[in-house]
Amino acid sequence: MSDQNCSNNVQRTYTVEQISKILGVSLRKTYYLCEHTTDFKVIRLGKRCLRIHKESFDSWFNALDQS
């Protein structure tokens, strides 16, 4: 893979840690939210390994500001 291809990669998911910082809540609450929400897409990669679809989360989060 060339360096040019690597530099064109765009982050398309968030980690639970990133979501926790964005929302300003604990990791435990973030995991709970991800387990119970249908408002944004959550990708399960293992028992406790989650990735959150960036576009769907950003849309949901931005809609909270407009409410």
GITAJO-V583164 format. One record per helix or strand of 3 or more residues. SS is the DSSP state (helix for helix, strand for strand). FROM is the first residue (numbers start at 1). LEN is the number of residues. If there is no record, write none. Layout:
# GITAJO-V583164
ss=SS from=FROM len=LEN
ss=SS from=FROM len=LEN
This chain:
# GITAJO-V583164
ss=helix from=3 len=5
ss=strand from=13 len=3
ss=helix from=16 len=8
ss=helix from=27 len=10
ss=strand from=42 len=3
ss=strand from=50 len=4
ss=helix from=54 len=13
